[in-house]
Amino acid sequence: MAEAAHAITTGAVARRLGVSPTTVRSWDQRYGIGPAVRANGKHRRWAPGDIAMLEEMCRLTAAGVPPGEAARAARATHGGPGAAAPTGPPQNRDAPQTPQTPQTAQTAQTAQTPSPSPRGRQPGSGNGLPLGNVTPECRGLARAAVRLDGPAMESLLEQVVRDYGLVAAWEQVMAPALHAVGRKWASSDDRYVEVEHLLSWHVSTALRRRAVTSPGPFDATNPVVLACVPAEAHTLPLEALAAGLAERGLPYRMFGGAVPVEALIAVVRRSGPAAVVLWSQARSTAAHALATCVADTASGVRGARTTPLVVLAGPGWAGRGAGTGFLRPTGLREALDAILHLYEGLGGGGRRGRGEDPTGF
């Protein structure tokens, strides 16, 4: 058979797919996703048709489809052993379409948005990443990341943001996958660096696609300034916040990672922001003296100067005396709600007078 002449070993096909040989053998033993022909009646040799079936299995599990269901669909599509006609398209739409109980107050629009499928532990989720109890979509994203499957990550991220909204996609899919990869990297002698870089790039791409501010009722001359504190380079949470602000029509300016103190003060004086969000990932980078300096930096013409609300975002600020006059949200949704409330309380103008209480909301 011509196809058999091009068959490859289990190790070779595992390297091609970016999964472990153990995973490939497990799929064969548990779900019948195996080669049609075995050399000498024993050793697995994967022909192009067999590999196509495995690729379909990878694609479906990356989308969060349970392995058993994904195997049935892959066999049906590619005519593998025991193929049976599927009862419907393999997709993760069986989850309840009502949102999970919110941890913070939500708007009526948010409350009507469906959430990703309920969390549940499954053996081998994420191909060895320490995921714990996460949504199937998060497991799928982690699997695709470990396989270095960029197209699968791009497709899944686009789908979850579209179907569940930015906040749910970030809190229940993107952030848990990023945290798991980071923990694996930290505990594996710098292995999985390539996984973290590729996943971060695709998450950033998905967020930036949403970060285009649409015209809104708020004064664009008084934006929200987003900046990492000096020595802090983790920008993805700020990119998620930027995308959320854009969805709500709130103006913002993103200055990214490790913004020097002098530059940050210059930004406040020149742009007259209604709020400044300072992100700190680690306690070693959080600096309350800087936050106080930003909060005291006035902008505007003499006699009508204003100072910004300073939002301390990120785990680096936890457990440290923030003092009064700062906002410290516990998550993306809370930060977005608070900033929106600030703009609404200012009548859409986006400015507050010096000396006004920034904690009034």
C-alpha positions as a printed NumPy array, in Angstrom:
array([[  0.   ,   0.   ,   0.   ],
       [  1.451,   3.373,  -1.032],
       [  0.188,   5.1  ,   2.121],
       [  1.908,   2.534,   4.346],
       [  5.235,   3.35 ,   2.702],
       [  5.034,   6.833,   4.212],
       [  4.074,   5.662,   7.706],
       [  6.085,   6.985,  10.67 ],
       [  6.667,   5.873,  14.25 ],
       [  4.73 ,   6.945,  17.32 ],
       [  7.647,   9.079,  18.506],
       [  7.852,  10.872,  15.178],
       [  4.136,  11.595,  15.043],
       [  4.185,  12.814,  18.657],
       [  6.954,  15.285,  17.824],
       [  5.028,  16.444,  14.787],
       [  1.878,  17.081,  16.821],
       [  3.642,  18.522,  19.863],
       [  2.273,  15.947,  22.295],
       [  3.981,  13.172,  24.241],
       [  4.242,   9.628,  22.833],
       [  2.376,   8.491,  25.961],
       [ -0.572,  10.681,  24.977],
       [ -0.652,   9.204,  21.475],
       [ -0.572,   5.653,  22.835],
       [ -3.243,   6.51 ,  25.402],
       [ -5.552,   7.835,  22.695],
       [ -5.053,   4.582,  20.792],
       [ -5.709,   2.36 ,  23.824],
       [ -8.597,   4.329,  25.36 ],
       [-10.407,   5.773,  22.373],
       [ -9.368,   3.719,  19.352],
       [ -7.453,   6.597,  17.72 ],
       [ -4.822,   4.255,  16.32 ],
       [ -3.147,   3.347,  13.05 ],
       [ -5.006,   1.194,  10.572],
       [ -1.901,  -0.942,   9.986],
       [  0.746,  -2.112,  12.462],
       [  4.173,  -3.27 ,  11.359],
       [  4.743,  -6.96 ,  12.114],
       [  1.277,  -6.959,  13.645],
       [  2.498,  -5.077,  16.725],
       [  4.43 ,  -1.843,  16.277],
       [  2.437,   1.259,  15.487],
       [  3.178,   2.951,  12.186],
       [  1.15 ,   6.063,  11.416],
       [  0.184,   6.683,   7.799],
       [ -0.944,  10.117,   6.495],
       [ -4.604,   9.211,   7.026],
       [ -3.904,   8.16 ,  10.609],
       [ -2.026,  11.392,  11.253],
       [ -4.933,  13.421,   9.881],
       [ -7.185,  11.686,  12.402],
       [ -4.764,  12.576,  15.219],
       [ -4.604,  16.183,  14.035],
       [ -8.402,  16.346,  14.196],
       [ -8.256,  14.884,  17.707],
       [ -5.782,  17.606,  18.709],
       [ -7.908,  20.321,  17.173],
       [-11.058,  19.221,  18.969],
       [ -9.435,  18.755,  22.368],
       [ -7.783,  22.167,  21.97 ],
       [-11.292,  23.584,  21.559],
       [-12.295,  22.025,  24.873],
       [-14.156,  18.986,  23.528],
       [-13.865,  16.003,  25.936],
       [-11.407,  13.393,  24.611],
       [-14.009,  10.643,  24.224],
       [-16.317,  12.835,  22.173],
       [-13.39 ,  14.212,  20.185],
       [-12.22 ,  10.679,  19.37 ],
       [-15.649,   9.652,  18.067],
       [-15.808,  12.714,  15.855],
       [-12.238,  12.247,  14.585],
       [-12.897,   8.601,  13.7  ],
       [-16.133,   9.514,  11.961],
       [-14.463,  12.275,   9.963],
       [-11.422,  10.288,   8.876],
       [-12.842,   6.783,   8.741],
       [-10.825,   5.326,  11.6  ],
       [-11.563,   2.019,  13.347],
       [-15.001,   1.883,  14.892],
       [-16.136,   5.026,  13.099],
       [-19.688,   5.975,  13.807],
       [-21.798,   8.826,  12.584],
       [-21.792,  11.615,  15.152],
       [-25.097,  12.824,  16.506],
       [-24.151,  16.461,  15.934],
       [-21.199,  18.753,  15.32 ],
       [-18.466,  18.34 ,  17.947],
       [-18.582,  21.607,  19.785],
       [-18.561,  22.815,  23.36 ],
       [-22.065,  24.245,  23.474],
       [-23.607,  21.885,  26.024],
       [-22.699,  24.164,  28.905],
       [-25.456,  26.081,  30.682],
       [-25.987,  29.405,  28.978],
       [-26.535,  31.278,  32.208],
       [-23.653,  33.146,  33.819],
       [-21.854,  31.93 ,  36.891],
       [-22.565,  33.723,  40.132],
       [-20.522,  36.948,  39.999],
       [-18.074,  37.805,  42.723],
       [-18.611,  41.501,  42.19 ],
       [-21.558,  43.631,  41.133],
       [-22.293,  43.385,  37.42 ],
       [-24.29 ,  45.47 ,  35.044],
       [-27.453,  44.044,  33.527],
       [-25.652,  43.574,  30.24 ],
       [-22.882,  41.563,  31.872],
       [-25.398,  39.445,  33.768],
       [-26.945,  38.321,  30.467],
       [-23.617,  37.155,  29.023],
       [-23.057,  33.371,  29.1  ],
       [-19.947,  32.093,  30.856],
       [-17.551,  29.369,  29.757],
       [-18.478,  25.826,  30.681],
       [-18.395,  24.931,  34.409],
       [-15.034,  23.998,  35.814],
       [-14.18 ,  20.37 ,  36.326],
       [-10.987,  18.39 ,  36.804],
       [-10.076,  15.855,  34.155],
       [ -7.05 ,  13.532,  34.065],
       [ -4.182,  14.877,  32.038],
       [ -5.755,  18.275,  31.451],
       [ -3.367,  20.682,  29.807],
       [ -0.755,  18.017,  28.961],
       [  0.996,  18.21 ,  32.316],
       [  0.374,  21.852,  33.177],
       [ -0.787,  22.523,  36.767],
       [ -4.256,  23.737,  35.797],
       [ -6.448,  22.391,  38.594],
       [-10.181,  22.966,  38.195],
       [-10.62 ,  25.038,  35.04 ],
       [-13.062,  25.361,  32.181],
       [-12.813,  23.021,  29.174],
       [-11.915,  26.045,  27.071],
       [ -8.939,  26.747,  29.342],
       [ -7.807,  23.128,  29.129],
       [ -8.099,  23.338,  25.356],
       [ -6.018,  26.508,  25.238],
       [ -3.354,  24.925,  27.456],
       [ -3.194,  21.802,  25.282],
       [ -2.81 ,  23.91 ,  22.153],
       [ -0.086,  25.976,  23.833],
       [  1.938,  22.894,  24.831],
       [  1.642,  21.629,  21.233],
       [  2.772,  25.063,  19.991],
       [ -0.387,  25.056,  17.89 ],
       [ -0.742,  28.736,  17.068],
       [ -3.754,  28.433,  14.722],
       [ -5.699,  26.466,  17.34 ],
       [ -4.939,  29.061,  20.018],
       [ -5.96 ,  31.909,  17.737],
       [ -9.236,  30.228,  16.811],
       [-10.138,  29.285,  20.38 ],
       [ -9.317,  32.729,  21.804],
       [-11.407,  34.433,  19.155],
       [-14.288,  32.091,  19.899],
       [-14.314,  32.479,  23.686],
       [-14.08 ,  36.274,  23.534],
       [-16.908,  36.397,  21.01 ],
       [-19.144,  33.91 ,  22.825],
       [-18.568,  34.827,  26.467],
       [-17.241,  38.375,  26.461],
       [-13.848,  39.779,  27.284],
       [-14.017,  39.646,  31.09 ],
       [-15.116,  36.003,  31.304],
       [-12.607,  35.021,  28.612],
       [ -9.779,  36.686,  30.546],
       [-10.73 ,  35.51 ,  34.037],
       [-11.71 ,  31.926,  33.187],
       [ -9.644,  31.017,  30.124],
       [ -6.672,  33.282,  29.402],
       [ -5.381,  34.105,  32.887],
       [ -5.573,  30.54 ,  34.316],
       [ -3.715,  29.169,  31.287],
       [ -1.027,  31.859,  31.57 ],
       [ -0.616,  31.236,  35.299],
       [ -0.295,  27.471,  34.753],
       [  2.38 ,  27.907,  32.09 ],
       [  4.23 ,  30.347,  34.337],
       [  4.197,  27.9  ,  37.259],
       [  5.392,  25.079,  35.021],
       [  8.192,  27.256,  33.679],
       [  9.282,  28.254,  37.197],
       [  9.387,  24.632,  38.377],
       [ 10.962,  23.038,  35.297],
       [ 14.422,  24.625,  35.032],
       [ 13.329,  27.094,  32.333],
       [ 11.528,  24.502,  30.239],
       [  8.279,  25.629,  28.636],
       [  9.726,  29.079,  27.898],
       [  8.675,  28.683,  24.279],
       [  5.169,  27.698,  25.402],
       [  4.858,  30.805,  27.576],
       [  6.119,  33.108,  24.83 ],
       [  3.789,  31.742,  22.156],
       [  0.752,  31.704,  24.443],
       [  1.458,  35.263,  25.61 ],
       [  1.778,  36.479,  22.038],
       [ -1.565,  34.977,  21.007],
       [ -3.334,  36.265,  24.116],
       [ -1.898,  39.724,  23.477],
       [ -3.036,  39.57 ,  19.859],
       [ -6.574,  38.603,  20.869],
       [ -6.734,  41.418,  23.43 ],
       [ -5.387,  44.088,  21.1  ],
       [ -7.975,  43.203,  18.499],
       [-10.597,  44.255,  21.046],
       [ -8.739,  47.336,  22.264],
       [-10.084,  49.768,  19.674],
       [-12.106,  52.445,  21.465],
       [-15.468,  53.125,  19.891],
       [-17.019,  56.599,  20.113],
       [-18.623,  57.092,  23.51 ],
       [-20.15 ,  59.809,  25.671],
       [-16.926,  60.424,  27.583],
       [-14.37 ,  63.153,  27.042],
       [-11.474,  61.633,  25.121],
       [ -9.162,  64.434,  26.247],
       [ -9.2  ,  63.018,  29.808],
       [ -8.234,  59.373,  29.269],
       [ -7.334,  56.542,  31.593],
       [ -3.539,  56.141,  31.647],
       [ -2.338,  52.527,  31.799],
       [  1.274,  51.92 ,  32.812],
       [  3.466,  49.352,  34.516],
       [  5.586,  50.693,  37.355],
       [  9.343,  50.939,  36.74 ],
       [ 11.045,  47.522,  36.552],
       [  7.712,  45.811,  35.819],
       [  7.372,  44.29 ,  32.355],
       [  4.175,  42.212,  32.655],
       [  1.716,  44.041,  30.404],
       [ -0.95 ,  41.426,  29.575],
       [ -3.286,  42.364,  32.485],
       [ -3.133,  45.992,  31.374],
       [ -3.885,  44.91 ,  27.816],
       [ -6.97 ,  43.1  ,  29.124],
       [ -8.01 ,  46.266,  30.956],
       [ -7.44 ,  48.328,  27.802],
       [ -9.69 ,  45.979,  25.821],
       [-12.367,  46.189,  28.511],
       [-12.222,  49.994,  28.546],
       [-12.52 ,  50.025,  24.763],
       [-15.632,  47.82 ,  24.899],
       [-17.23 ,  50.37 ,  27.218],
       [-16.277,  53.328,  25.078],
       [-13.863,  54.704,  27.686],
       [-10.782,  56.567,  26.403],
       [ -7.368,  55.283,  27.443],
       [ -3.665,  55.594,  26.71 ],
       [ -1.485,  52.504,  27.024],
       [  2.177,  53.113,  27.893],
       [  3.154,  49.486,  28.495],
       [  5.907,  48.02 ,  30.623],
       [  8.519,  49.586,  32.906],
       [  7.545,  53.234,  32.504],
       [ 10.208,  55.484,  34.131],
       [  9.058,  57.781,  36.901],
       [  9.91 ,  60.963,  34.991],
       [  8.011,  59.768,  31.925],
       [  4.969,  58.802,  33.989],
       [  4.807,  62.209,  35.664],
       [  5.159,  63.883,  32.266],
       [  2.284,  61.793,  30.908],
       [ -0.009,  62.883,  33.749],
       [  0.853,  66.566,  33.301],
       [  0.411,  66.474,  29.533],
       [ -2.709,  64.29 ,  29.199],
       [ -4.706,  65.303,  32.286],
       [ -6.038,  61.771,  32.898],
       [ -9.151,  61.052,  34.944],
       [ -7.425,  57.935,  36.292],
       [ -3.967,  56.357,  36.254],
       [ -3.705,  52.571,  36.568],
       [ -0.337,  51.387,  37.9  ],
       [  0.325,  47.672,  37.447],
       [  2.711,  45.772,  39.731],
       [  3.125,  42.013,  39.366],
       [  5.56 ,  41.514,  42.263],
       [  5.966,  43.16 ,  45.649],
       [  9.528,  44.05 ,  44.742],
       [  8.251,  46.45 ,  42.058],
       [  5.362,  48.094,  43.966],
       [  6.254,  51.602,  45.167],
       [  3.704,  53.583,  47.14 ],
       [  5.918,  56.669,  47.034],
       [  5.478,  56.619,  43.266],
       [  1.711,  56.172,  43.582],
       [  1.532,  59.137,  45.946],
       [  3.625,  61.244,  43.589],
       [  1.311,  60.429,  40.673],
       [ -1.776,  61.16 ,  42.756],
       [ -0.369,  64.581,  43.666],
       [  0.574,  65.495,  40.1  ],
       [ -1.787,  68.176,  38.829],
       [ -2.637,  69.065,  35.249],
       [ -4.655,  71.741,  33.525],
       [ -4.595,  75.51 ,  33.515],
       [ -3.841,  77.514,  36.632],
       [ -6.912,  77.909,  38.796],
       [ -8.564,  74.782,  37.388],
       [ -5.985,  72.099,  38.029],
       [ -7.031,  68.512,  38.558],
       [ -5.372,  65.379,  39.91 ],
       [ -6.054,  61.816,  38.784],
       [ -7.551,  58.889,  40.613],
       [ -4.735,  56.356,  41.092],
       [ -5.684,  52.699,  40.695],
       [ -3.236,  50.204,  42.201],
       [ -3.638,  47.042,  40.147],
       [ -1.878,  43.723,  40.424],
       [ -0.699,  41.326,  43.159],
       [  2.397,  43.401,  43.857],
       [  0.334,  45.867,  45.893],
       [ -1.23 ,  43.178,  48.095],
       [ -0.46 ,  43.198,  51.807],
       [  1.072,  46.631,  51.796],
       [ -0.324,  49.787,  53.309],
       [ -1.728,  51.666,  50.352],
       [ -2.864,  54.613,  52.429],
       [ -5.974,  56.591,  51.603],
       [ -6.983,  58.094,  48.301],
       [ -6.181,  55.039,  46.171],
       [ -8.378,  52.427,  44.555],
       [ -7.212,  48.808,  44.695],
       [ -9.541,  46.516,  42.705],
       [ -9.376,  42.77 ,  43.18 ],
       [ -9.934,  41.876,  39.549],
       [-10.567,  43.015,  36.002],
       [-14.331,  43.289,  36.353],
       [-14.089,  45.356,  39.526],
       [-11.547,  47.704,  37.951],
       [-13.723,  48.243,  34.884],
       [-16.847,  48.858,  36.969],
       [-15.047,  51.354,  39.208],
       [-13.548,  53.323,  36.316],
       [-16.876,  53.41 ,  34.486],
       [-18.54 ,  54.603,  37.693],
       [-15.929,  57.34 ,  37.986],
       [-16.654,  58.657,  34.493],
       [-20.4  ,  58.442,  34.982],
       [-20.118,  60.337,  38.265],
       [-18.24 ,  63.089,  36.485],
       [-21.042,  63.524,  33.989],
       [-18.942,  62.189,  31.134],
       [-16.337,  64.921,  31.548],
       [-13.697,  62.616,  32.931],
       [-12.097,  65.065,  35.376],
       [-12.269,  65.574,  39.118],
       [-11.206,  68.607,  41.051],
       [ -8.161,  68.531,  43.263],
       [ -9.075,  67.475,  46.774],
       [-12.22 ,  65.511,  45.892],
       [-12.528,  62.081,  47.541],
       [-11.544,  59.43 ,  44.947],
       [-12.969,  56.625,  47.052],
       [-16.538,  57.897,  46.867],
       [-17.582,  55.105,  44.516]])
